[in-house]
């Protein structure tokens, strides 16, 4: 019911949000198409509405989990507000990551976390004093890593869907009931959004969507005690962020640097030979030669599936840990 609520509410509200954004002129050029069509932005608002509805259903079904669900919703809502502000009036490249640190406030205030990390083979560790200090960092890293992993139609939503499904399978294997509930809440809304965002995109998420999704995944890792599994599942996002930031040498917004990809006359995409462009995963994917956008997006999904399989193996190793 939680999954279905998020899916149905999001898929109903998305066309409404799309028409509203187009009517308000909140649109963006789909730069990887030859004719660069205008696509409605901020579709992530519908994703947030679906997540809010599924949270409410979760509270009704599991009243003993109300603190968990309220703190999860509050964390994602804070990230969504930051993303909406950035969509309306772009924030500085250093300010946005700093603000996402504060998305963890509901988790810390309601203490819906366990100060322990379980490692494969090694087993559990107690981090009573250090763990709360790590939570803001996790929120900032996951939210901005997902935000940076949105080069082509459907990549952010598709790869995040794979990660969410991976965390749910790991939670089932590890019997993490809280994580199963949280994953179900996010997965329904994500699948609905992916239906509209996949190639050729009819809507873009905007930062309101990508920051919300990234924060939700970080919160699931923390609140569901899936930290190590999440790190493995997040490897494509981590690599993309690491290479991009290290090649530029600082925090940056996409509008501040040269585009790493260009569109050829036949509509295929090719990595740009520009030293000023960041070294992103998109450039690696296109390094062997030009691809259609849907082909390039499929490579990202495959990479996420591979990381997901490794994350499942990691979960299995945790189950046999002492």
C-alpha positions in Angstrom: 0.0 0.0 0.0 2.9 2.4 0.8 4.5 1.6 -2.6 1.2 1.9 -4.5 0.3 5.2 -2.8 3.6 6.9 -3.8 3.3 5.6 -7.4 -0.3 6.5 -7.9 -0.1 10.0 -6.3 3.1 10.9 -8.2 1.8 9.7 -11.6 -1.5 11.6 -11.1 0.3 14.9 -10.1 3.1 14.8 -12.6 1.0 15.9 -15.6 -0.6 18.6 -13.4 2.9 19.9 -12.4 4.2 19.7 -16.0 1.3 21.8 -17.3 1.7 24.3 -14.4 5.5 24.6 -14.9 5.1 25.1 -18.7 2.4 27.7 -18.1 4.7 29.6 -15.7 7.6 29.4 -18.2 9.6 27.2 -15.8 11.2 25.2 -18.6 14.6 24.2 -19.7 16.2 23.3 -23.0 16.9 19.6 -23.5 20.5 20.3 -24.6 21.3 16.8 -25.9 18.7 17.0 -28.7 19.5 18.7 -32.0 16.4 20.9 -31.8 16.8 21.6 -28.0 13.1 21.3 -27.1 11.8 23.1 -24.0 10.9 20.6 -21.2 9.0 21.5 -18.0 11.3 21.7 -15.0 10.8 21.0 -11.2 8.9 17.8 -11.8 10.4 16.6 -8.6 7.6 18.5 -6.8 5.3 15.7 -7.8 7.8 13.1 -6.5 7.7 14.9 -3.1 3.9 15.0 -3.1 3.9 11.2 -3.7 6.5 10.6 -1.0 4.4 12.7 1.4 1.3 10.7 0.7 3.1 7.4 1.2 4.5 8.7 4.4 1.0 9.5 5.7 -0.2 6.0 4.7 2.9 4.5 6.4 2.1 6.4 9.7 -1.5 5.0 9.5 -0.3 1.5 8.9 2.6 1.5 11.3 1.8 4.0 14.1 4.7 2.7 16.2 7.0 3.8 13.4 5.7 7.4 13.3 8.9 8.9 14.6 10.9 7.1 11.9 8.5 8.2 9.1 8.1 11.8 10.2 11.9 12.3 10.6 12.4 10.7 7.1 9.8 12.9 5.5 11.2 16.0 7.3 14.7 15.3 6.1 13.6 14.9 2.5 11.3 17.9 2.7 14.2 20.1 3.9 16.3 19.0 0.9 13.4 19.6 -1.4 13.0 23.2 -0.2 16.7 23.8 -0.7 16.4 22.4 -4.2 13.3 24.5 -5.0 15.2 27.6 -3.9 18.1 26.7 -6.1 15.7 26.1 -9.0 14.1 29.5 -8.5 17.3 31.4 -7.8 20.5 29.5 -8.3 22.6 29.1 -5.2 26.4 29.4 -5.0 28.3 26.2 -5.7 29.6 26.2 -2.1 26.3 27.3 -0.4 24.1 24.5 -1.8 26.3 21.6 -0.4 26.5 23.5 2.9 22.8 23.9 3.2 22.2 20.2 2.5 24.1 19.5 5.7 21.1 20.7 7.6 18.7 18.2 6.0 19.7 15.8 8.8 18.1 17.9 11.6 14.9 15.8 11.9 17.0 12.6 12.2 19.2 14.0 14.9 16.4 15.7 16.8 14.2 12.6 16.8 17.2 10.2 17.2 16.0 7.9 14.5 19.4 6.3 14.0 21.6 3.6 15.5 25.2 4.7 16.3 26.7 1.6 14.8 28.0 0.4 11.5 28.0 -3.3 10.5 30.9 -4.2 8.2 31.1 -7.4 6.2 33.1 -10.2 7.9 34.2 -7.8 10.7 30.7 -7.3 12.2 29.3 -4.3 14.2 31.1 -1.3 15.6 29.9 1.2 18.1 30.4 4.9 17.2 28.3 6.6 19.8 30.0 10.0 19.6 31.3 10.0 16.1 28.2 8.7 14.3 26.0 11.8 14.8 28.8 13.9 13.3 28.8 11.7 10.2 25.1 12.0 9.5 25.2 15.6 8.1 28.1 14.7 5.8 26.2 11.7 4.5 23.2 13.9 3.7 25.4 16.4 1.8 27.3 13.7 -0.1 24.4 11.6 -1.2 22.1 14.6 -2.2 24.8 16.4 -4.2 26.2 13.1 -5.8 22.7 12.3 -7.1 22.3 15.9 -8.3 25.5 15.6 -10.3 24.5 12.3 -11.8 21.9 13.6 -14.1 23.7 14.0 -17.5 21.1 12.4 -19.8 17.3 11.7 -19.9 16.3 9.2 -17.2 19.7 8.7 -15.7 19.1 10.3 -12.3 15.7 8.6 -11.8 16.7 5.3 -13.4 20.0 4.9 -11.4 18.3 6.0 -8.2 15.5 3.5 -8.8 18.1 0.7 -9.1 19.8 1.9 -5.9 16.5 2.0 -4.0 15.6 -1.5 -5.2 19.1 -2.7 -4.2 18.7 -1.3 -0.7 15.3 -2.9 -0.4 16.6 -6.4 -1.4 19.5 -5.9 1.0 17.1 -4.8 3.8 15.0 -8.0 3.2 18.2 -10.1 3.4 19.3 -8.4 6.6 15.8 -8.2 8.0 15.9 -4.4 8.4 12.2 -3.7 8.6 12.6 0.1 8.8 14.6 0.2 5.7 12.0 -1.9 3.8 9.3 0.6 4.6 11.4 3.6 3.7 12.5 2.0 0.4 8.9 1.2 -0.5 7.9 4.8 0.1 10.6 6.1 -2.2 10.5 3.4 -4.9 6.8 4.0 -5.8 7.3 7.8 -6.4 10.6 7.2 -8.3 9.1 4.7 -10.7 6.3 7.1 -11.5 8.8 9.9 -12.1 11.0 7.7 -14.2 8.1 6.9 -16.5 7.9 10.6 -17.5 11.6 11.4 -17.2 13.0 8.5 -19.3 14.2 9.1 -22.9 12.8 11.3 -24.4 12.1 13.2 -21.2 8.7 14.9 -20.9 9.8 16.5 -17.6 13.0 17.3 -15.7 13.3 16.8 -11.9 15.1 20.1 -11.1 17.2 20.3 -8.0 14.0 20.0 -6.0 13.8 16.4 -7.2 17.5 15.3 -7.4 18.4 16.7 -4.0 15.3 15.1 -2.4 16.1 11.7 -3.9 19.7 11.9 -2.9 18.8 12.9 0.6 16.2 10.1 0.8 18.8 7.5 -0.2 21.2 8.8 2.4 18.5 8.8 5.1 17.6 5.2 4.2 21.2 4.2 4.6 21.4 5.9 8.0 18.0 5.0 9.4 17.9 1.6 7.9 21.4 0.6 9.0 22.5 -0.1 5.5 25.5 2.3 5.4 28.1 -0.1 3.9 25.7 -1.6 1.4 24.7 1.9 0.3 28.3 3.0 -0.3 28.8 0.0 -2.7 25.5 0.7 -4.5 26.5 4.4 -4.8 29.8 3.7 -6.5 28.9 5.2 -9.9 27.6 8.4 -8.3 30.7 8.6 -6.0 33.1 8.1 -9.0 31.2 10.7 -11.1 31.4 13.3 -8.3 35.1 12.5 -7.5 36.3 12.7 -11.1 34.3 15.9 -11.7 35.5 17.7 -8.6 39.1 16.6 -8.9 39.3 17.6 -12.6 37.9 21.1 -12.0 39.7 21.4 -8.6 36.7 23.0 -6.8 33.0 22.8 -6.2 31.2 24.0 -9.3 27.8 24.3 -10.9 27.2 22.9 -14.4 26.5 26.4 -15.7 30.0 27.5 -14.6 32.0 25.1 -16.7 32.2 23.9 -20.3 29.8 21.1 -21.3 31.5 17.7 -21.3 29.3 16.4 -24.1 28.4 17.7 -27.6 25.7 16.8 -30.1 26.7 15.6 -33.5 24.8 16.4 -36.7 23.2 12.9 -36.7 22.0 13.5 -33.2 24.5 11.2 -31.4 26.4 12.4 -28.4 30.2 12.7 -28.3 32.7 13.6 -25.5 34.1 17.0 -26.0 37.8 17.5 -26.4 37.9 20.5 -24.2 40.4 20.9 -21.3 38.0 23.2 -19.5 35.2 20.6 -19.4 35.0 18.5 -16.2 36.0 14.8 -16.4 32.7 13.2 -15.7 31.4 9.7 -16.0 29.5 10.8 -19.1 32.8 11.5 -20.8 34.1 8.1 -19.9 31.0 6.4 -21.2 31.4 8.3 -24.6 35.2 7.9 -24.7 35.0 4.8 -27.0 32.8 6.7 -29.5 29.5 8.5 -30.1 26.3 7.0 -28.8 22.6 7.9 -29.0 21.3 9.5 -25.8 19.2 6.5 -24.9 22.2 4.2 -25.4 24.3 6.4 -23.2 21.6 6.4 -20.5 21.4 2.6 -20.7 25.1 2.4 -19.9 24.6 4.3 -16.7 21.7 2.1 -15.7 23.9 -1.0 -16.4 26.6 0.4 -14.2 24.1 1.0 -11.4 22.9 -2.6 -11.8 26.5 -3.9 -11.5 27.1 -1.8 -8.4 23.7 -3.1 -7.0 24.7 -6.7 -7.5 28.0 -6.0 -5.6 26.0 -4.3 -2.9 23.8 -7.4 -2.6 26.9 -9.5 -2.2 28.1 -7.1 0.5 24.8 -7.6 2.3 25.3 -11.3 2.2 28.7 -11.0 3.7 27.2 -8.9 6.5 24.7 -11.7 7.2 27.6 -14.1 7.9 29.6 -11.6 9.9 30.1 -12.5 13.6 
